């Protein structure tokens, strides 16, 4: 019972995170697209990413809301959070200019705080996956 509640809590946090950031990006789509266009690594794909990322975040949130697809949503969350963290780390290491394409209040975090924030959610997501797999056995 406790395991189920913890999985639901972790999923709810991720749903909130992904819905909040996707809506923030879509509400300020022009700025989000412009910031992606300024990124040295992904500028070529900015137009595609500026739609695919928020829609993907909403899709993942939907997967997390449904009990039958929750594990898939947790795996997708883990992948996306790691991808964000890898991208941010690469930008910090190899780019002289780092545009912030985060949504909402997350854009006000320092880069180090953002990495810590992402790491905390990666740990929570990992816990959610492990508990879900263990519960399913």
N, C-alpha and C positions, 0 to 999 in steps of 0.2 A: 504494500500500500504506500509506504513512504517512497519507495523507488519510483512508483508511478507518478506520485505528486512532484518529485524532484524533476523527472523528465518533463512533465507538463509545465513546471515553473521555468525551466531552462528554455523550453520551446516558446513559452510566452514572452520571455525576454528577447529571444531572437526575432519573433514575430514583430514585437514593438520596434526593435532596432531596424529591421528591414523595411517595414511599412513607413516608419518615420523618415529614414534616409531616402527611400525611393520617392515619397511624396515631396520631400524638400527639393530633390533634384528636378522633378517634373514641374513643380511650381515655379522654379527659377531656371527653367530649361535653357534659356539663352545664355545665362552666365555659366551654367554647368557645361554646355557644349563648348563655349569659348575657352574655359579652363582646360578641358580635355584637348582642345586644338593646340594649346600652348605646351602641352607635355611633349618632351623630346622623344619619348618611347612609343607613344600611341597616337600622335597627332594625325597620322594617316587614316586611322580608323575611328576618329572622334565622332563622326556622324552616326556610325553604326553603334558604337559603345554608348553614346549618350541616350539612345533609346533602349538598347538591349540590357544595359545594367539595371536601370530602375525597374524595367519590366521583369527581369530575372529575379530581382529582389522581391517583387510582389509575388511571383510564382513560388519562390522558396517559402515565403510567409504562408501561402496557401497550402503548400505541402505540409508545413509544420502544424497547421490547424486541424488537419484530418488525421485521425488516429492510424488509419491504414497506410498513410504515406509519410508519417512522421519520421521514420528512420531515414527514408530518402531525403527528406527535408533537412535532417541533421547532417547527413553526409554532404549535401549541397552547401549547407551553411559552413561546414568545416572547410570545404574546398574554396569557397568564395572568400572567407575570412583570411585563409592562408594566402590566397592570390593577392588580396588587398595588401597584406603585410609584406609579401615579397616585393610587390610593386613599389610600395612606400620605401622599403629598405634600399631597393635599387636606385630609386630617385635620390634618396639622401646620399648615397655613395657615389653615384656617377653623373648626376645632373647638377649644373650650376644654378639652374632655376627650377623651383618646385611649385607649380600652381596647385592650389588646394581645390579639389573638385568634390570635396565631401559635402554632405547635405546638412542643413540646420546648424545646431550648436556644435556639432563635431568639427566644423571648420575653424572654430576658435581654439581648439586644442593645439598645443605645441606638437611638433613631429614626434618627440620622444613620448609624450603623453598619449598620442594616437597609437603608437606601437604598443604601449602598455595596455591601452584600452582593447586593442585588437587581440593581444595575447590573452587577456582575461577572458574574452569571449571565445577564443580558440580553446582554452582550457575547459570552460563551461560546456562547449559543444562536444569536446572529446568525452567529458564525463557523461553527457547525455547519450552519446552513441554507445559507450561501453555499458551503461545501465540498461539501455533499450535492448541491446543484443543479449545481455545476461538475462533480462526479464523474459525475452522471447524463447529462451531455451527451456 
